[in-house]
Amino acid sequence: MAEPKSYRWLSAGALVALALAAFVAVVALRHASDDHSRATNVKVRADQAMQRIEAEVDRLENEAAAP
């Protein structure tokens, strides 16, 4: 009589695939988080640059208005 087939390797393969999928998801989330923080930092730096430019314009306008 033939012995029944063992499907234990399928379970092991499924666990490996699940672990790999979880790893890929974690890496994707970390990259998305890094991209978001970089974009936020760019916005903050742009806002600071605009404030410096506006302060310089105000200073020049006050200088020009003085006799």
C-alpha positions in Angstrom: 0.0 0.0 0.0 1.2 3.5 -0.8 2.0 5.8 2.0 0.0 9.1 2.2 1.8 12.1 0.9 3.2 14.6 3.3 2.2 18.2 2.8 4.3 19.4 5.7 6.6 21.2 3.3 3.7 23.2 2.0 3.0 24.5 5.5 6.7 25.4 5.9 6.7 27.2 2.5 3.6 29.1 3.5 5.2 30.3 6.7 8.3 31.4 4.8 6.2 33.3 2.3 4.2 34.9 5.1 7.4 36.0 6.9 8.8 37.4 3.6 5.5 39.3 2.9 5.6 40.8 6.4 9.2 41.8 5.9 8.4 43.5 2.6 5.5 45.4 4.2 7.7 46.6 7.1 10.4 47.8 4.6 7.8 49.6 2.5 6.3 51.3 5.5 9.7 52.5 6.6 10.5 53.9 3.2 7.1 55.7 3.1 7.8 57.1 6.5 11.3 58.3 5.5 9.8 59.9 2.3 7.2 61.7 4.4 9.6 63.1 6.9 11.9 64.3 4.1 9.0 66.0 2.4 8.0 67.6 5.7 11.5 68.8 6.3 11.6 70.4 2.8 8.4 72.3 3.6 9.8 73.5 6.9 13.0 74.7 5.3 11.1 76.4 2.5 9.0 78.2 5.1 12.0 79.3 7.0 13.7 80.6 3.8 10.5 82.6 3.0 10.5 84.1 6.5 14.2 85.2 6.1 13.4 86.7 2.6 10.4 88.6 3.9 12.4 89.9 6.9 15.1 91.1 4.4 12.5 92.8 2.2 11.0 94.5 5.3 14.5 95.7 6.3 15.2 97.0 2.8 11.8 98.8 2.7 12.5 100.4 6.1 15.9 101.5 4.9 14.6 103.0 1.7 11.8 104.9 3.6 14.3 106.5 5.9 15.6 109.9 4.7 
